[in-house]
Amino acid sequence: MRGYLIDENLSPAYRDQLLYHEPSLTVLRVGDEGAPARSTQDPEILKWCEQNNFILVTKDPNTIPKHLSDHLAAGHHVPGIIMINSSVPTRAILDDLILIASASHEDEFRDRIIYIPFT
């Protein structure tokens, strides 16, 4: 099963609340033991996600699309990237993340960026 890697630009509350509401999920945050260290550059985070089968959850629309393009051009892949709108209530984002984890196919978001909350 794939997991979620919460980018360090998001509050640790995302990890904590996901695990509270859905304890069966695998959720790490950049800086956690077993995850990339804090301040790891985006290209290295994408490589880590590819190697460990984690979907990246971030709110960084300025750099991630370019890094993903470079990553794919180099012949790499990612299980997916979820770009969140942090102006939306956290609960709506958590609901969408739980829905994605429970209802999506293993490779449904491969090499793609999706935006949540869904509209």
C-alpha positions in Angstrom: 0.0 0.0 0.0 1.3 3.5 -0.8 1.5 6.1 1.9 1.4 9.9 2.1 4.4 12.1 2.6 3.3 15.4 4.0 5.6 18.2 2.9 7.3 20.3 5.6 5.4 23.4 4.3 2.3 21.9 5.8 1.4 21.7 9.5 2.1 18.5 11.3 -1.6 18.5 12.2 -2.3 17.0 8.7 -0.3 13.9 9.6 -1.7 13.8 13.1 -5.3 14.2 12.0 -5.1 11.8 9.2 -3.7 9.1 11.5 -6.4 10.0 14.1 -9.2 9.6 11.7 -7.8 6.7 9.7 -5.1 4.9 11.7 -4.6 2.3 9.0 -2.9 4.9 6.7 0.8 5.2 6.4 1.6 8.9 6.8 5.0 10.5 7.3 6.0 14.1 7.3 9.3 15.5 5.9 11.6 15.4 8.9 10.0 12.3 10.5 12.2 9.3 11.2 12.2 7.2 8.0 11.3 10.2 5.8 13.5 12.7 4.0 15.2 15.2 6.4 13.9 18.7 6.8 15.2 21.1 4.1 15.6 18.3 1.6 15.2 19.7 -1.9 12.2 18.9 -3.9 14.0 16.8 -6.6 15.3 14.5 -3.8 11.8 14.3 -2.2 10.4 13.2 -5.5 13.1 10.5 -5.8 12.3 9.4 -2.3 8.5 9.2 -3.0 9.3 7.1 -6.1 11.5 4.7 -4.2 9.1 4.3 -1.3 5.8 4.5 -3.0 4.5 7.6 -1.3 2.2 10.3 -2.7 3.5 13.7 -1.9 1.0 16.1 -0.2 2.1 19.7 -0.6 0.9 23.3 -1.1 3.8 24.4 -3.2 2.4 25.2 -6.7 5.4 27.4 -7.6 8.2 24.8 -7.8 6.7 21.3 -7.7 5.3 21.3 -11.2 8.7 22.1 -12.7 10.5 19.6 -10.5 8.0 16.9 -11.5 8.5 17.7 -15.2 12.3 17.4 -14.8 11.8 14.2 -12.8 9.7 12.6 -15.5 12.0 13.8 -18.3 14.8 12.0 -16.5 12.8 8.7 -16.8 11.6 8.6 -13.3 8.0 8.3 -11.9 6.0 9.2 -8.8 2.9 7.6 -7.3 1.3 11.1 -7.4 1.4 14.5 -6.0 -1.6 16.1 -4.2 -1.6 19.9 -4.2 -3.8 21.3 -1.5 -5.5 24.6 -1.2 -4.6 25.7 2.3 -7.3 28.3 2.4 -9.9 25.6 2.6 -10.7 24.1 6.0 -8.4 21.3 7.1 -11.3 18.9 7.6 -12.3 19.2 3.9 -8.8 18.4 2.9 -8.6 15.5 5.3 -11.8 14.0 4.0 -10.5 14.1 0.5 -7.2 12.5 1.5 -9.0 9.7 3.3 -11.3 9.2 0.3 -8.3 9.0 -2.1 -6.6 6.5 0.1 -9.6 4.3 0.4 -11.1 4.6 -3.1 -8.4 5.1 -5.6 -6.5 2.5 -7.7 -2.8 2.0 -6.9 -1.5 3.8 -9.9 -4.4 6.2 -10.5 -2.4 9.3 -9.8 1.0 8.1 -11.2 3.1 10.9 -12.6 0.2 13.5 -12.0 -0.6 16.4 -9.8 -4.1 16.5 -8.6 -5.6 19.4 -6.7 -7.8 19.2 -3.6 -10.3 19.8 -2.3 -12.3 18.4 -5.2 -14.8 20.8 -6.6 
